[in-house]
């Protein structure tokens, strides 16, 4: 299963890197930066953690009581995704234009 998550993370990183060239909106840059940082953080954990290359797992170290265990990369991904939803509902496009429906 690790290889599937690794491929997904690499795909997300490539897509965000390509989208970043067309950004003209600071809020979108922040949102995609959070997604990129989270994906890269989890990817690094998967690649370099024991038992070996591309066989490791992500270490979740934040464990609040009565809630899921997660890590900082997971938080960045969730915050970035939440910000993208807000930006989409407000009609702000990644190119900086605002559209009203």
C-alpha positions in Angstrom: 0.0 0.0 0.0 3.0 2.3 0.6 3.8 2.4 -3.1 0.2 3.6 -3.9 0.5 6.5 -1.5 4.0 7.3 -2.7 2.7 7.5 -6.3 -0.2 9.7 -5.3 2.1 12.0 -3.3 4.5 12.3 -6.3 1.5 13.0 -8.6 0.2 15.7 -6.2 3.6 17.4 -6.0 4.0 17.4 -9.8 0.5 18.9 -10.4 1.0 21.6 -7.8 4.4 22.5 -9.2 2.9 22.9 -12.6 0.0 24.9 -11.3 2.3 27.2 -9.3 3.6 28.8 -12.5 0.2 30.1 -13.3 -0.7 31.5 -9.9 -1.5 35.2 -9.5 -3.3 34.9 -6.1 -1.6 34.9 -2.7 -4.4 32.9 -1.0 -4.2 30.2 -3.7 -0.4 30.2 -3.3 -0.7 29.7 0.4 -3.3 26.9 0.0 -1.2 25.0 -2.6 1.9 25.6 -0.6 0.3 23.9 2.4 -0.7 21.0 0.2 2.7 20.8 -1.3 4.5 20.9 2.0 2.2 18.3 3.5 2.6 15.9 0.5 6.3 16.4 0.5 6.6 15.8 4.2 4.6 12.6 4.1 6.5 11.5 1.0 9.9 12.0 2.7 8.7 9.9 5.7 7.6 7.1 3.3 10.8 7.2 1.4 13.4 7.4 4.1 11.9 5.7 7.1 12.8 2.2 8.1 12.6 -0.6 6.9 14.0 0.8 3.7 13.6 2.9 0.6 9.9 3.3 -0.4 8.8 0.8 2.3 8.5 3.1 5.3 5.4 4.6 6.8 4.4 8.0 7.9 4.9 8.7 11.6 1.9 10.2 13.3 3.0 11.9 16.6 0.2 14.3 17.6 -2.3 12.4 19.6 -5.0 14.6 21.2 -7.4 12.7 23.4 -10.6 11.6 21.7 -9.4 12.5 18.3 -7.4 10.9 15.4 -3.6 10.6 15.6 -1.9 12.8 13.0 1.3 14.7 12.1 2.2 18.2 11.0 2.1 17.2 7.3 -1.5 15.9 7.7 -2.5 19.2 9.3 -1.0 21.2 6.4 -2.9 19.1 3.9 -6.2 19.5 5.7 -5.7 23.3 6.2 -4.7 23.7 2.5 -7.7 21.7 1.4 -10.0 23.7 3.6 -8.6 27.0 2.3 -9.1 25.7 -1.3 -12.8 25.0 -0.5 -13.2 28.5 1.0 -11.5 30.1 -2.0 -13.7 28.2 -4.4 -16.9 29.1 -2.6 -15.8 32.8 -2.6 -15.2 32.6 -6.4 -11.5 33.4 -6.3 -9.7 31.7 -9.2 -6.0 30.7 -9.0 -5.2 33.3 -11.7 -6.5 36.0 -9.3 -9.8 36.7 -11.0 -13.1 36.7 -9.1 -16.2 35.3 -10.7 -19.7 35.6 -9.5 -22.3 32.9 -10.2 
